[in-house]
Amino acid sequence: MKTGLPLVDRGRIVVLFFVLAFVQPLVARADEPSPAPSAQPSAQAQQPTAAQLAALAKEAQNPVGNIAVVPFQNNWNYAAGPNLRTLYNLNIQPVIPISLGDKANLIERAIVPVINQPSALPPGSCPAQFNSASDCGSQLGIGSIQLQSYYAPRTRPDALIYGVGPIFQFPTVTAGFGSNQFGAGANVVGLVMPGPWVIGALFNNVWRVAGPSTPAAQTLNTFTTQPFINYNFGRGWALSEAPAITANWTAPGNQKWTVPVGLGVIQTNNWFKLPMSFQIAYYGNVVRPNNTPYGLWRFQWSLLWPIMRGRSGPR
């Protein structure tokens, strides 16, 4: 029996997230007062100073910052499955801050995973049309889309920054790419930003609330924490450690945890008159369940829209 939403419905969901991610920052900018005319040439005004780049880089690293971000996170998960093949996934993760007045923001973050899943067939069983033993065919599809919401009070720059709210996981998976269970739970983030540092952690847990009945070992109950430590060197350059540590509470024994360790380099600047950032990172899984990838290489490109609305309020 065919499972998952029809491809047309999944496509509409992805398009909706793109519309929200790209249109809302433009609407927010329309609410801002027009800047005073400058006597300096516009080309000079478009060149960010070192201080502006440092502020932009740190704000982009704040999960509940006053900035709209659209990351395209490319992950090459190597040595996955019993045949040690590479699983590629693209996470599209628009983050949109919505002003709730002078004292708080509502942060909306979606995660849309696009997955290229390699065949589970052993090399000797590959169809004749696949000449490469490492290929053996693959399937492209969509995983479970998540929507994370954070109520984030505005605090002073030297104080604890935090956000709390619900998380929802939707059964948008292509057949064979995961569970068709609808999940919900809670997420929280906290961080501090002293000097060149951005240090904090995100936590969430998702439980099954609806969907097809499954054996207890396959019931949705997952935990994720992402501690992050970023050091900004200036001129938009930063070193980042941000592993996504996960636990599947219904998995047996020592098959629950995945613990990666690694490092990334981030560069934030203006290209083509638009603020954006690039990241290259590697993470190896020092603790992993059977058939989980040994690690991943990551390349991330993020579009940035600083939102000026409401900055007159306390921060």
Residue, then its C-alpha position, 0 to 999 in steps of 0.5 A: m500500500k502506498t504511503g506518504l503524501p502525494l508528490v504534488d502535495r509535498g511540492r506545495i508544502v516546500v513551495l509554501f516554505f520558500v514563499l514564507a522564507f523569501v517574502q516575509p523579510l521583504v515585507a518586514r523591510a517595507d515597514e522600516p523607515s527610509p534611511a536618511p540620504s547620504a552624501q557618500p557614494s552608494a558604492q562606498a555605502q555598500q561596502p560593510t566595515a569590519a565592525q558591521l561584518a562582525a556584528l552580522a556574523k554573530e547575529a547570523q549565528n544566533p538561532v533566535g536573532n533578529i535576522a531572517v536566514v535561509p540556509f541550504q545545508n548540503n550533507w554528504n553522509y559517507a559509509a552509510g548502511p550495510n554496503l557503506r554507501t554515501l547518502y546525500n541530503l539537502n536541508i532547506q532551513p528558513v528562519i523567520p523572526i516575527s516581531l511581537g512588539d518591543k519586548a519579544n520575537l516569535i522565531e519560526r524555523a522550518i527544516v525541509p530535508v531532500i534526500n538521495q538515498p542509495s540502494a540497499l542492494p549489495p554490489g553483486s545484486c545490482p541491476a545490469q544497467f548500473n556499472s559502478a558497484s558503489d552506485c547500484g541506483s538511488q532514490l530521491g525523495i523528501g523526509s519528515i518536515q519539521l516546524q520549530s517555533y520559539y518565543a524569544p524575549r529581547t534581552r540585553p546583549d550581555a545577558l542570557i538569550y533564550g527561546v522556548g516553544p513547540i516543535f511539530q514533525f509532519p508525515t511528508v516522507t517519500a515511501g521508504f524514507g521514514s515514518n509516516q507518524f505525526g509528531a509534536g514536542a517542545n524545544v528550547v534554546g539558550l546562548v550567550m554572546p560575550g565578545p567574539w564568542v557565541i556559545g549555547a545549545l538547542f534541545n528538543n524532543v518529539w513524540r508520536v501523537a498521530g499516524p499509523s500504529t507501529p510496534a513499540a520499537q518503531t514509535l516516534n520518540t526522538f531527542t536532539t541537542q545541538p551545543f554550539i561554540n563559535y569563535n569570531f576572528g573578525r572580517g566575517w571569519a569564524l570557527s564553529e563546533a556545532p554537533a547535532i547529537t541525537a537519541n532514538w529512545t525506542a531503539p534497543g540497548n546501545q543503538k540509541w545514540t548518535v554523537p558526532v564530533g567535528l569542526g567548521v569554518i564560516q565566512t560571512n560577507n556581502w556578495f552581489k550586494l547581498p549578505m550571505s555566509f558559507q560554511i565548510a565542516y566535517y563531523g565524524n560519528v564517534v558513537r553511532p547505531n548500526n548502519t548509521p554513516y561514519g560521518l559527514w562532509r558539509f557545505q552550507w550556503s545561507l542568505l541573510w536578511p537583517i530585520m531592523r524592525g523593533r530594534s528600538g526596544p530593549r535587547 
